[in-house]
Amino acid sequence: MKKIEAIIRHFKLEDVKNALNEHGIHGMTVQEVRGYGRQKGHTEMYRGAEYTVDFVPKVKIEVVCSDDNLDRVVDTILKHGQTGEIGDGKIFISDLQDAIRIRTGERGEAAL
Amino acid sequence: MRTSPRRWWVGAIAVCAALWGGIETAGVFGEEAPPEDEVAAAPETPASELDTGANAWMLTSSALVLFMTAPGLAMFYGGLVRRKNVLSVMMQCLFLMAIMSLVWGLWGYSLAFGDGGRWIGNADYLGMRGVQMEAGQAPMVPGLGIPRLTHMVFQGMFFIITPALICGAFAERMKFSAMVALMVLWGTIVYTPLCHWVWAEGVLAFGADGAFAGGALDFAGGTVVHISSGFSALVCALVLGPRLGYGHDDMRPHNLAFTSLGAAMLWVGWFGFNAGSALAADGLAASAFVVTHFSAAAGAVAWSVVEWVYRGKPSVLGAASGAVAGLVCITPASGFVQPLPAMIMGAAAGVVCFIACAAVKTRFGYDDSLDAFGVHGIGGTLGAILTGIFATRAVAPDYADGLLYSVSEGGPLLVGQIVAVVVTAVFSIVVTLVLLKVIDATIGLRVSQEDEMRGLDLSEHGEEGYIFTG
């Protein structure tokens, strides 16, 4: 199993979610996050007091899938999360040891 | 007009006796005491006839001025602080509405408006005697056509908002208990004498006997409200010192939507503040209403344009602050100037207050958290001085022309305005400083570092402003 963490733009969330749903991914976890990469922050001004905001708000989705399904999931996120501008985000993939459905105690891919 | 102290007690005893002793006693006192008193008092006040229009407008204005403190100022200030302190600011406004009202009713009004001479009022209206109704009649204010109750409650709303304005200077770090003590004392020792000096034929009233430099024109509270609160605010900011992390921590306003709406509410409430200060529903009230509106509009545009030119973007906070600056500036002048000069005054306030908040504060490094001094102290001073320039007899024939219209009248008027500014500022600074030192030595002014970091909502009130879980 793989865990896919993708940091994407807020307004792409719906697109990505719907597309993943069509490809058999029926659950995900979403978080509001802040961070920085190549996309620079911005400055804000309040009555002359200047603040530099380095951390840009993004949304992070976490999806777990079977090894076979990985490429499809990644392609889907790439296709639907992309605008081509700096700031589209990143995808991180890692191996996942196990998954357990709390209600039934099922383990592994059966729990997804 | 006024009932004597003894009469008041007779009335009180009569009521108690009537309740206690039954119909017989009630009959006796009912025939006798209060009505005669009213009849006897009537000839003193030839114009004691109730003007229902004026009374309706003044009661409406009173509600409008209360509306300025909360929700107006509460939201304006509440949005400007960090999320962890939003309730503390709202509580300061809300609690001052309550506590200052009690102080005003018990002794404030009497000290401010009792006929005690040049310096301070007297005990005539202590505990609302001579103000409250007697035998079904409300005592009238001589020559105004409104009950003294109306005058009292209208002026009481000013007594609430003035200390509330100061809260902007020490926001996010002052103990609630110290704030309450400061404001009760400040209201009593600073506000009531100032109010008497300016509006009760005291030493700053225009044309009053023995007034400093001939006195000053202050229609709705440039000196009494804005200069007094603004300079006291500066003292508070200096004595309390900056907030922890000032200058490097993220202290951005947590909710400018609140602030924008609060500014809009202040704008609306200010019609009661300024136009209500005509104490009548007449042409002068209409004129004050209009110049107030134009000055606010010009202030909002001016501040925005300055930012647009120098920073590339007009900010929402700038537009909101500019409107308030314009309103502050026109306050002393609202019963003396024409609409076009009001636009100039508003625009001048927008530019000058922007510089005060953006440049001067940064330069000197004091932490006037929400710019109570930058907007009210500076805006009020500018307004008082510009009143000496733009005042015209076309609006207020009984007063004086400003420098723009007459050098011979305007010169001395301008001097009087400046003297009033200096007297008000010095008096406010000195007394506030003493009060702060006394409170610091007894209650303590600031919350602990730990509490300041947690935020005053939790440390002072045990609550949080925003709970999004569940």
Interface residues (C-beta under 8 A of the other chain):
Chain A: E44 M45 Y46 R47 G48 A49 Y51
Chain B: D250 M251 R252 P253 E307 R311 K313 S315 L317 G318 S321 F354 C357 A358 A359 K361 T362 D371 G374
